[in-house]
Amino acid sequence: MHKFQGKFRIETARAKWWDYNSEGSYFITICTKNKEHLFGYVKDGEMILNDYGKIVSECWFDLPNHYCNIVLGAFQIMPNHIHCIVGIDNSKIIDAVVETGLKPVCTKPVCTKPVCTKPVCTESVCTDDNLKKPHGVFEFIRALKSFSSRRINEKRGTKGVSNWQERFHDHIIRNESEYYRIEDYIINNPKKWNKDCFFK
């Protein structure tokens, strides 16, 4: 640990040798603040979302409407954390510029299940800023946490409250077999909830 502004902080676990704006796939885990059971409960191996969990799901599937180069992979909401695979495909930014400069808002229905590996609409509204540079993992997660927390607080009447832990766990997925192993873990997480390290 080291001190920052007079407070001890844990050193980052990020891979300092890696650019998190690079194309690839990333396994992400984000916990709620103090691991509060905020998003619903597990019953018979299935995650039952409450209103706050549904907000997180909607914000996840809305991300491609804000970032041209994001690729949504497997996604699972648990009572006090979420698991997801986030992909980066920077060729989508080039395509957006070459085709029309802006892509229309997706009008296709999106899946609102707590876990979904089906392809989702990748059409998106790309602002000028989004077209200028590729966004990366940190921006995607910041947006997910910010968008969802704002809407949850509106519903709870708790303006300005932090609903997420400040940091998140990431893992760079290195090959196809690892991708499918992680995808399977995410999909089946509710079935193994009582053995989960976040179970309490």
N, C-alpha and C positions, 0 to 999 in steps of 0.2 A: 504494500500500500504506500501511497505518497500523499502529501498534503496539497490541496488546491484551495486557495482562498481561505486558509486557516482550518480546513476540514480534511480529514483523512478520506481518501477515495481509493477504491479498488482499481488496480491497473486494468486497462481494456484487454479483452480476450480476442480482439480482432486480429486477423492475420495482417501484420504490418507490411508484408511483402506483396499483398494482393490489392488490386484496384476494384472496389466494390461497385464501380460503374461498368465493369467489364461484362461482356456477354457470358451467359452461363445460367446455371440454376442454383438456388440457394434454399436450404432448409432453415426455416425461421420458427422460433418459439418465443411468444410474448406472454408474460404473466400479468394478471391484474394486480393492482396495488395491494400489497400485503396478502396476496393470493386469496382475495375475497371471492367467494362463490357468487359471481355477479351475473353470469350468462344463462343460468338454468341448472338442470340436474340430469344425471344419467339414470335411466330406468331400463332394466332388462337389456343392458348393453347398447342402448340407443340414447343419444343426446337429445334432450327435450329443451328447446330454446325458449327463454322468456323474451319479453319485449327488448331488453338490452342486448341479448344475444342476436336477435333478429336485426337490430341496428348494425351490429358489427358485420353480420353477413351481408347486408345491403351495401355497406361502405366498402367491403372487400370487392364485391362484384362491380362496383362503380369505378374502381381505380383505373381501368382502361379508358374511361371517359376523360381522364385527366392526364394520363401519361401514355404516349404513343408506343414506347418501347417496352412496356411491362407485359409479361406473359404469366397468366394465372395458372398455377398448378393445383395439386391436391390441397384441400383446405378443411380444417376441422376445428370447430369451436368446442371447448370443454368448459366445465363450470368456472374454472379460475385461470384459464390460459387458452391460447390458440396455437395450433401448428399449421404451417403452410409451406408450400414450395413457391418461390417467386423466381420467375425467369426474366432475363433481359435479352431483348433482340433489337439491337440498334438499327438493323436494316429497315425496321418499320418507320423510323424517323425519316430516312431517305425516301421511302415509298410515299410517305405523306407529303413531302415537299414536291416530289416529282409529279404525283397524280394531280392534286388540286390545291395543295398548301394547307387545306383544312379537311378533315373528314367529318361526316355528319354524326350527330348523336345517335347512338345505337337505339333502335326502336324494337329490337328483339327482346322477348321476355328473358329474364335471367333466373337461374336456379337459386332459390333461397333456402335450400336444405343446409343443415349444419355442416355436411361434408359433401363435396361435389368434385368429381374429376372429369365431368363432361366438358367438352369444348364450350367456351362462352364467346360472346361477341367480342371481336377484337377491334371493331371500328371505334374510333374515339375522336373527341374534340381536342385538337392539339393547338394550344395557344402559340403565339410567336415565341415565347420563352421556351416552351417545350420543344419547338422545332430547332432552336439554336444549339442545344446541347443534349446529349443523352443523360437521362436521370438514372440514379442507381438505387441500391437496396435501402440505404439510409433515408432517402427522400420518400420512397414508397411506404416504408414503415412509419415515418413521421406523419405522413398524410393519413394513413389508416388510423393511427392512434388519435390524431388531432380531430379528424372528421367524426369518428365514432364517439369520442369523449364529449365533444361539443353537443352532439345530439342526445347522448345519454344524460348529460347534465340538464339539458332542457327538459327532458322527460321527468327527471328526478327532482328538479328544482334545486340543483346544487351547482350553481354557476361557478366555474373556475376550479372545481375539484378535479384532482388527478385520478383517473380510473385505471391507469396502467403503471406498471413499474417503469422506471426511467430507462433501464437498459433492456436488451433482448439478446437471446442466444441465436447465433448464426452458424451455419456449417456450409462450406462450399462443396457442392456435389460434384464429384470428380469423374464419374463414369455412369454408363447406362444402368448397370446392375445395381449400383448404389442408389440411383434415382428410384428404381422400382422397389427396392427394399424400404426406402424411406416413405415412398408413397403408400405402400402396404401398411407400414406402421401408423401413418396418419389416419388412414381410412378405418383401421381397426382399433384405434385408441379408446373409444368408448367401451368396447368389449373387455378391455383390460384395465378399466378405470380403478378398481380396488387395488391394483398392483402398481399404479402409476406413482412416480416420485412426487407428483404434485397433489396426490390424494390426501385429504385430511378431513 
